[in-house]
């Protein structure tokens, strides 16, 4: 009745055969043969055609693979929706600029495109980088933070690329993974990339182009899969024009740019931020939350905040310490002059220098002198405190130290 049947073998052995190929009238079919039992006794067997041929099985397999990938994607999406934070819970505020920022992060995070985060000092660039990582498919792997400005040219290769055991005097006997290897499968965040020395920029560009690193002392290059996120408080295009940043590196890292709004453009978020900071500091010190009066909030919303969120948090924590009778009023905060931006502007400083030194050799030299004068003034206002001077000027401490070295 059926050519090449094996039902007699299934009856004899009592064992089913599933997914077998059977030739029937010159065509191949995928069949299953199942024994019919009553208790332990085999009464017979039944055969069924599952697919008309191997090609149909292959088509079904490809379709199943596609569906499995889609299911995995939607599982990640569902997990993010259930969490409701999308990794953005630390970006506090419901103002229009903050809603725009969160919307951009949600769109960009799933992509594998390099992202450049731009914003003034103290706006929370690291928090944005963390949110991008948490919402991406790489969330289960590491996010490695690197302060690009603090990388000395002499140690950049060992820090970024790692080294083999005994590669140089003083090297760890077990060797060491570089930052890129540590970020394999995850995200590497290069903060303050605008302050990175030019010689370090050239070495970084090679890795970003080829995604290949080689440890010091090794002759085995290895491919590393990572997602690149960078941040700066500088205008990189101006740095490129001034010859302080490589144009090819700028294009490599800035496929997508996310701008973080300064606090002065989202003052409506200040009450929510203050409430969050007050609760945080109260919980850490196991003390009750003081009341923040309307006059205090109005006062804070009128300030320019050159140090942005970082400065606001600092002032709120200070007010928490000096609150009287469980209340924070406008008088609890530092004098208004301490909230102001530096009084000497680059334009005025440049004019003064040009008047005093009309024979200045180059524009680059004049700009450098302006920066040094602004640093001197900021240090004077802050009684030599370099950290506060850097925050006031909106620059990193490493760049401030660099200017002080030039001044010496």
Secondary structure, DSSP 8 states (H G I E B T S, - for coil): --TT--HHHHHHH---EEEEEEEETTEEEEEEEEEEEETTEEEEEEEEEEESSHHHHHHHHHHHHHHHHHHHHHHHHHHHHHHS-TT-TTS---SHHHHHHHHHHHHHHTS-S-EEEE--TTS-HHHHHHHHHHTSTTTTS-EEEEEGGG--TTTHHHHHHEE-TTSSTT--TT-EE-HHHHTTTSEEEEETGGG--HHHHHHHHHHHHH-EE--BT----EE---EEEEEESS-HHHHHHTTSS-HHHHHHH-SEEEE---GGG-GGGHHHHHHHHHHHHHHHTT----EE-HHHHHHHHTS--TTHHHHHHHHHHHHHHH-BTTEE-GGGS--GGGGS--SS-HHHHHHHHHHH-TT---HHHHHHHHHHHHHHHHHHHTTT-HHHHHHHHT--HHHHHHHHHHH-
